[in-house]
């Protein structure tokens, strides 16, 4: 049985910066966490713009449960990078 194909997600921004890292440590010395553009958009809509998940999901063209899964993954990755001193790279994902 094949899984259902993923639908495209609408992203309203193109990030100007693709890397974030702890200051004073060369990038080559750091582990990385990769955040997809749809994960960044979910964070932006819910945490920065304070949209409810249903409204954020509407803007991205996805269901609320899908947004919740994307958001949970993005928050976990961000927390991992902050707590463990990892670089964050924004890359990939289906848009």
N, C-alpha and C positions, 0 to 999 in steps of 0.2 A: 504494500500500500504506500503510495507516494504522499508526502505532505502537501498541504495546500500551498500554492505559490504565494510569495509575499507581495503585497501591493506596494506601490510606490508611495513614499511619504513626501508631503509638501514641506519644503524648508524655505523660510522667509529671509534668511540671512546667509551670507557667505562670510565665514570667519576671516578676519584680516590676519590673525595670528594663529599659526598651526601648532606651535609648541609652547608649553609652559614648563618651567623647571625650577627646582630650588636654586637660590642664588649662591654663587661661589663654588659650585660643583660642576665640572665639565660634563656636558651632555653624554659624552662617550662613557663616562663612569656610572651613569644612572640606568636603572631599569625603567622601562616605559609602560604606561597604561595607554591604550588606544581607545579614544572616544569617537564614535561615528557621528557624522553631522546630524542624524536624526535624534541621537541622544543629546547632543548639545542643544538642539532646537527644543526638545522636551523640557530640558532644564531651564532654558530661557523663558519659555512660555509660562511654566508653572511657578518657578522659583524667583525669577527676575520680574516678570510682568504680573505675577500673582493671579493668573487665570485659573479657573477651576479646571479639573482634568477633562470634563466633558467639552468645555469650550476649546481647550488646547487640542484635544483630539480632533474636533471639528476642523480647526485651522490646519492641522496636519493631514487631514483626509484619512484618518484611521479610527478604529473603535477605541473607546475609553479603556477596556482591558489591555489592548495592545499598547496604548500610551503608558499605562501603569507599568507594564513589563519593561518598556524602554526606559522609563524614568527610574525604576528601581536599579536597573543595570548601570545607568549613568551615575546615579548617586553612589553606588557601591564602588565603581571605578574611581570616582573623584575622591571619595573618602580614603581609598587605598593609597592613592597618590599623595594626598596630604599627610596622612598618618605615617606612611612608610618612606617618604622622601623620594618619590618617583616622579619622572617627567610625564607630562600629559601630551599626547600627540593626537590631533584631530585629523581623522582620515577615514576614507572608505564609506561603506554603507550604501543602501539603496535609497535614492531620492526620487 
